[in-house]
Amino acid sequence: MGLYTRDMCFEFHQLLISTLPSYRMELNKLKKAYDNYGKRLNIQNLQAMEDCAQNVYEYGSLLWPIAYSQILQNHLSMLHQGGFSDCL
Protein backbone atom coordinates (compact mmCIF):
# COMPACT_ATOMS: atom_id res chain seq x y z
CA MET A 1 0.00 0.00 0.00
CA GLY A 2 2.79 2.36 -0.75
CA LEU A 3 3.75 4.50 2.21
CA TYR A 4 1.43 2.69 4.62
CA THR A 5 3.88 0.65 6.67
CA ARG A 6 3.47 -1.85 9.48
CA ASP A 7 4.59 0.75 12.04
CA MET A 8 2.14 3.28 10.67
CA CYS A 9 -0.63 0.69 10.80
CA PHE A 10 0.08 -0.02 14.46
CA GLU A 11 0.23 3.67 15.40
CA PHE A 12 -2.93 4.48 13.46
CA HIS A 13 -4.76 1.56 15.07
CA GLN A 14 -3.70 2.80 18.51
CA LEU A 15 -5.05 6.24 17.65
CA LEU A 16 -8.39 4.79 16.60
CA ILE A 17 -8.86 2.47 19.54
CA SER A 18 -8.04 5.25 21.98
CA THR A 19 -10.06 7.99 20.31
CA LEU A 20 -13.31 6.25 19.40
CA PRO A 21 -14.20 4.96 22.90
CA SER A 22 -13.28 8.33 24.38
CA TYR A 23 -15.52 10.07 21.87
CA ARG A 24 -18.37 7.73 22.78
CA MET A 25 -17.79 8.38 26.48
CA GLU A 26 -17.96 12.15 25.91
CA LEU A 27 -21.16 11.77 23.90
CA ASN A 28 -22.68 9.83 26.79
CA LYS A 29 -21.55 12.53 29.24
CA LEU A 30 -23.12 15.18 27.01
CA LYS A 31 -26.42 13.30 26.95
CA LYS A 32 -26.37 12.98 30.74
CA ALA A 33 -25.54 16.69 31.15
CA TYR A 34 -28.35 17.57 28.72
CA ASP A 35 -30.80 15.40 30.65
CA ASN A 36 -29.71 16.99 33.94
CA TYR A 37 -30.09 20.46 32.51
CA GLY A 38 -33.58 19.57 31.27
CA LYS A 39 -34.55 18.43 34.76
CA ARG A 40 -33.09 21.44 36.53
CA LEU A 41 -32.31 24.61 34.65
CA ASN A 42 -29.38 26.18 36.48
CA ILE A 43 -26.01 27.65 35.64
CA GLN A 44 -24.02 24.67 36.96
CA ASN A 45 -25.87 22.21 34.74
CA LEU A 46 -25.56 24.57 31.79
CA GLN A 47 -21.80 24.86 32.37
CA ALA A 48 -21.46 21.08 32.60
CA MET A 49 -23.33 20.73 29.31
CA GLU A 50 -21.09 23.35 27.67
CA ASP A 51 -17.95 21.60 28.90
CA CYS A 52 -19.15 18.26 27.54
CA ALA A 53 -20.11 19.85 24.23
CA GLN A 54 -16.62 21.34 23.93
CA ASN A 55 -15.04 17.92 24.50
CA VAL A 56 -17.34 16.32 21.92
CA TYR A 57 -16.40 19.07 19.47
CA GLU A 58 -12.67 18.46 20.03
CA TYR A 59 -12.97 14.70 19.50
CA GLY A 60 -15.15 15.29 16.46
CA SER A 61 -12.59 17.72 15.06
CA LEU A 62 -9.96 15.01 15.37
CA LEU A 63 -12.10 12.21 13.96
CA TRP A 64 -13.61 14.11 11.03
CA PRO A 65 -10.41 14.33 8.94
CA ILE A 66 -9.51 10.76 9.88
CA ALA A 67 -12.86 9.53 8.60
CA TYR A 68 -12.20 10.99 5.17
CA SER A 69 -8.50 10.21 4.94
CA GLN A 70 -6.72 7.79 2.67
CA ILE A 71 -4.97 6.29 5.68
CA LEU A 72 -8.30 5.08 7.09
CA GLN A 73 -9.10 3.47 3.74
CA ASN A 74 -5.68 1.81 3.70
CA HIS A 75 -6.11 0.64 7.27
CA LEU A 76 -9.55 -0.83 6.67
CA SER A 77 -8.37 -2.44 3.45
CA MET A 78 -5.47 -4.08 5.26
CA LEU A 79 -7.81 -5.35 7.98
CA HIS A 80 -10.28 -6.61 5.38
CA GLN A 81 -7.57 -8.45 3.45
CA GLY A 82 -6.56 -10.26 6.61
CA GLY A 83 -3.33 -8.36 6.99
CA PHE A 84 -4.32 -7.09 10.40
CA SER A 85 -1.82 -9.39 12.07
CA ASP A 86 0.87 -7.37 10.30
CA CYS A 87 -0.11 -4.20 12.11
CA LEU A 88 -1.15 -5.54 15.49
One Martini backbone bead per residue (centre of mass of N, CA, C, O) as a GRO file, in nm:
protein
   88
    1MET     BB    1   0.054   0.064   0.017
    2GLY     BB    2   0.315   0.205   0.013
    3LEU     BB    3   0.343   0.417   0.289
    4TYR     BB    4   0.195   0.187   0.442
    5THR     BB    5   0.303   0.068   0.732
    6ARG     BB    6   0.331  -0.120   1.005
    7ASP     BB    7   0.381   0.114   1.202
    8MET     BB    8   0.147   0.288   1.105
    9CYS     BB    9  -0.075   0.088   1.166
   10PHE     BB   10  -0.033   0.073   1.469
   11GLU     BB   11  -0.063   0.376   1.534
   12PHE     BB   12  -0.343   0.412   1.408
   13HIS     BB   13  -0.487   0.202   1.581
   14GLN     BB   14  -0.433   0.341   1.850
   15LEU     BB   15  -0.586   0.596   1.785
   16LEU     BB   16  -0.863   0.466   1.742
   17ILE     BB   17  -0.886   0.298   2.020
   18SER     BB   18  -0.872   0.575   2.187
   19THR     BB   19  -1.086   0.771   2.052
   20LEU     BB   20  -1.364   0.635   2.019
   21PRO     BB   21  -1.435   0.575   2.321
   22SER     BB   22  -1.403   0.869   2.412
   23TYR     BB   23  -1.623   0.985   2.236
   24ARG     BB   24  -1.851   0.819   2.352
   25MET     BB   25  -1.822   0.915   2.643
   26GLU     BB   26  -1.881   1.216   2.578
   27LEU     BB   27  -2.161   1.171   2.464
   28ASN     BB   28  -2.280   1.056   2.726
   29LYS     BB   29  -2.221   1.306   2.899
   30LEU     BB   30  -2.391   1.500   2.732
   31LYS     BB   31  -2.661   1.360   2.776
   32LYS     BB   32  -2.661   1.382   3.083
   33ALA     BB   33  -2.636   1.692   3.095
   34TYR     BB   34  -2.895   1.745   2.936
   35ASP     BB   35  -3.087   1.601   3.127
   36ASN     BB   36  -3.016   1.771   3.378
   37TYR     BB   37  -3.097   2.044   3.255
   38GLY     BB   38  -3.396   1.963   3.202
   39LYS     BB   39  -3.459   1.921   3.514
   40ARG     BB   40  -3.236   2.165   3.586
   41LEU     BB   41  -3.224   2.505   3.554
   42ASN     BB   42  -2.880   2.583   3.563
   43ILE     BB   43  -2.556   2.693   3.558
   44GLN     BB   44  -2.412   2.423   3.620
   45ASN     BB   45  -2.552   2.251   3.401
   46LEU     BB   46  -2.473   2.431   3.167
   47GLN     BB   47  -2.166   2.408   3.203
   48ALA     BB   48  -2.150   2.102   3.173
   49MET     BB   49  -2.263   2.099   2.885
   50GLU     BB   50  -2.044   2.278   2.758
   51ASP     BB   51  -1.802   2.101   2.826
   52CYS     BB   52  -1.899   1.850   2.672
   53ALA     BB   53  -1.929   1.986   2.396
   54GLN     BB   54  -1.630   2.058   2.366
   55ASN     BB   55  -1.523   1.766   2.369
   56VAL     BB   56  -1.684   1.666   2.127
   57TYR     BB   57  -1.564   1.866   1.928
   58GLU     BB   58  -1.267   1.774   1.953
   59TYR     BB   59  -1.309   1.483   1.864
   60GLY     BB   60  -1.449   1.550   1.596
   61SER     BB   61  -1.204   1.712   1.480
   62LEU     BB   62  -1.028   1.455   1.469
   63LEU     BB   63  -1.220   1.243   1.316
   64TRP     BB   64  -1.302   1.373   1.050
   65PRO     BB   65  -1.032   1.350   0.883
   66ILE     BB   66  -1.003   1.046   0.924
   67ALA     BB   67  -1.266   0.952   0.778
   68TYR     BB   68  -1.139   1.105   0.494
   69SER     BB   69  -0.891   0.925   0.471
   70GLN     BB   70  -0.657   0.721   0.329
   71ILE     BB   71  -0.560   0.572   0.583
   72LEU     BB   72  -0.830   0.441   0.651
   73GLN     BB   73  -0.856   0.281   0.392
   74ASN     BB   74  -0.595   0.122   0.429
   75HIS     BB   75  -0.662  -0.003   0.699
   76LEU     BB   76  -0.926  -0.148   0.618
   77SER     BB   77  -0.801  -0.310   0.389
   78MET     BB   78  -0.601  -0.468   0.561
   79LEU     BB   79  -0.813  -0.598   0.745
   80HIS     BB   80  -0.981  -0.731   0.517
   81GLN     BB   81  -0.724  -0.900   0.398
   82GLY     BB   82  -0.578  -1.007   0.676
   83GLY     BB   83  -0.334  -0.794   0.770
   84PHE     BB   84  -0.364  -0.733   1.083
   85SER     BB   85  -0.114  -0.889   1.196
   86ASP     BB   86   0.093  -0.672   1.083
   87CYS     BB   87  -0.024  -0.429   1.292
   88LEU     BB   88  -0.058  -0.607   1.578
   0.00000   0.00000   0.00000
